Amino acid sequence: MENIIQVTVIDREGVEHHLDAPTDMAMNMMEVCKSYELPVEGICGGMALCASCHMYVLSDHHLTEASDDEENMLDQAFFVKSNSRLGCQIKITKAIQGLKVQLAPVDGD
């Protein structure tokens, strides 16, 4: 299917989930994770106003630069690494075919 890409999400227990993600629905990684009932909250609804969709990008994909809003939110998040991104800011496009991410731990994990 030409409007579907595959992405891999490693959950907080270390289990890999191979997911199909549509490129024609203006979705982001947070929404894809939620649609597969993975533990990503997305409390702010994808506005980069919380860090409940914090994840680590493990694959070598060129993603758009983090916005100032995303950077500010990550500055307040727990367990931030150099490859940290907010899932709500990773748009599902053909360019991220094969993307691999890991869900960041939440406070108390």
N, C-alpha and C positions, 0 to 999 in steps of 0.2 A: 504494500500500500504506500503510495507516494507521499501521503500526508501524515505518516507515522514514523517516528524515530524511536530508537531504543535507548534507554538510560538505565543506569544501575544505581541503586540506593542501598547503602549499608545502614541497617537500623542500629539502635543503641545496644542491641545484644550481639552485634557482629554478623547478623544474617544478611546475605545479599539478596536483593529483590531486583529482578530484571523486569522493567516496566516499559510498556508501549506508551508513547506520549504523542498526542496530535499536534501538528504544527499549524493547523488551520483554525484553531479556536482561541488564539491569543492567551494561552495559558502560561503559567510559570511553574517552576519546580515545586513550590509550596502547594499549589493547587493539584499538581499531578500526585504528589505524595498523599495529600488528603483524599483524593479520589480512590486511591488504593488502600485507604484506611491505615496508613503509616502514622506514627505518633508525631505529627507536625501540627501545631495548634493554629498558627496564623491568626492570632488574636486580633490584630489590627486590620485584617482583611487584605493584606498585601500592600500596605501603604508605606512600608519601611519605618513604621512607628513603634515597633517592638522587635524583639529578637527571638520570637518563639519559633521561627523557621530557620534558625541558624544552622548552617551545614558547612562541611569542609569539602572543597573541590579537590578530588584526588587525581583526576585525569589531566592531561596536558591540553586543555582547550583554551582558545583565546576567547575570553568572555568580555563583554563591555565593561568598561571601568566602573567601579563602584561610585555611585553618586555621593554628594556631600551628606545627604540624609542617611544613606546606608552606612557610610563611614562613621557618622555620629552615633548611630544606633549600635554598631559593632563596638565602638569605644565604651559603651555601657554594658555590653554583654559579658557573660562568663565564658571561660575556656576559649578565648579568641586565639587563633593562630594566623600565620601569614596567608593561609589559603582559605580563610573564613569568608563566607558570603551569606547573605540572606536569600533563602530560596525564593522568596517573592520577587526578587530582583533578577533572577535568572530566567529569561524568557525562553520559551520552547520554540526553537527554530531548527532548521535543517543543519545549521552550523554546529550544533551541539550533539549531533548523532554520536552515541557511544559515551556520553558524559558519565562520569562516575563520581558520586558524592557519598559522604558519610554524615549522618545526622549527628550534630554536636550534642554532648551531654547537657542535660538541664541541671539547674542548681539542685544539688542533693543527689544526683546520680552517682 
